[in-house]
């Protein structure tokens, strides 16, 4: 009778981890080769070359008649903390 050193369960576990490691290595190689050019270009940027735009916010819009004529939402009433019996029914 032959002597078996690895059980089928250990063979399956070894195969799983081998395939997982291979996929991880292939993914790492693909990612590093695909994004290495972009990362190298970003390192050459000087912070002095960045120009901040002037942002001007017009707050007069809040005092306009369109904003003043807005109507508030209806009050939905008190919602039971335990929830509603039928959650898909609308409130109105």
C-alpha positions as CSV (number, residue, x, y, z in Angstrom):
1,X,0.0,0.0,0.0
2,X,1.3,3.5,-0.9
3,X,2.0,6.0,1.8
4,X,0.1,9.3,1.2
5,X,1.8,12.3,2.8
6,X,-0.8,14.9,1.9
7,X,-4.5,14.5,2.5
8,X,-7.0,15.7,-0.2
9,X,-8.1,18.5,2.1
10,X,-4.5,19.8,2.5
11,X,-4.0,19.5,-1.3
12,X,-7.2,21.6,-1.8
13,X,-6.0,24.2,0.7
14,X,-2.6,24.4,-0.9
15,X,-4.1,24.8,-4.4
16,X,-6.4,27.5,-3.1
17,X,-3.6,29.6,-1.6
18,X,-1.3,29.0,-4.6
19,X,-4.0,30.3,-7.0
20,X,-4.8,33.2,-4.6
21,X,-1.2,34.2,-4.4
22,X,-0.8,34.0,-8.2
23,X,-3.8,36.2,-8.8
24,X,-2.6,38.7,-6.3
25,X,0.8,38.9,-7.9
26,X,-0.7,39.3,-11.4
27,X,-3.0,42.0,-10.1
28,X,-0.1,43.8,-8.4
29,X,2.0,43.7,-11.6
30,X,-0.8,45.0,-13.8
31,X,-1.7,47.8,-11.4
32,X,1.9,48.9,-11.0
33,X,2.6,48.9,-14.7
34,X,-0.6,50.7,-15.6
35,X,-0.3,53.5,-13.0
36,X,3.4,53.9,-12.7
37,X,3.5,56.5,-15.5
38,X,0.8,58.6,-13.9
39,X,2.4,58.5,-10.5
40,X,5.7,59.6,-12.0
41,X,4.2,62.6,-13.7
42,X,2.5,63.8,-10.5
43,X,5.8,64.0,-8.6
44,X,7.1,66.7,-11.0
45,X,4.3,69.2,-10.0
46,X,5.6,72.2,-8.1
47,X,3.2,73.7,-5.6
48,X,4.1,77.2,-6.7
49,X,2.6,76.5,-10.1
50,X,-0.8,75.9,-8.7
51,X,-3.1,78.9,-9.1
52,X,-6.1,79.2,-6.7
53,X,-9.2,80.7,-8.5
54,X,-11.0,83.6,-7.0
55,X,-14.4,82.3,-5.8
56,X,-17.1,84.9,-5.3
57,X,-20.4,83.9,-3.8
58,X,-23.5,86.0,-4.5
59,X,-25.4,86.0,-1.2
60,X,-28.0,88.4,-2.6
61,X,-29.8,85.4,-4.1
62,X,-31.0,84.5,-0.6
63,X,-32.8,87.8,-0.3
64,X,-34.5,87.5,-3.7
65,X,-38.3,87.2,-4.0
66,X,-38.0,83.7,-5.4
67,X,-36.4,82.4,-2.3
68,X,-38.8,84.3,0.0
69,X,-41.9,82.9,-1.8
70,X,-40.8,79.3,-1.3
71,X,-43.3,77.1,0.7
72,X,-42.1,74.8,3.4
73,X,-42.8,71.0,3.2
74,X,-45.9,69.6,4.9
75,X,-45.3,68.2,8.4
76,X,-45.3,64.4,8.2
77,X,-46.6,64.2,11.8
78,X,-45.1,62.1,14.5
79,X,-43.7,58.8,13.3
80,X,-44.0,55.9,15.7
81,X,-40.5,54.9,17.0
82,X,-41.4,51.3,16.5
83,X,-42.1,52.0,12.8
84,X,-45.1,51.9,10.6
85,X,-47.3,48.9,10.0
86,X,-47.0,49.3,6.3
87,X,-43.7,51.0,5.4
88,X,-44.5,51.3,1.7
89,X,-47.6,53.4,2.0
90,X,-47.0,57.1,1.4
91,X,-47.5,59.7,4.2
92,X,-50.1,61.8,2.2
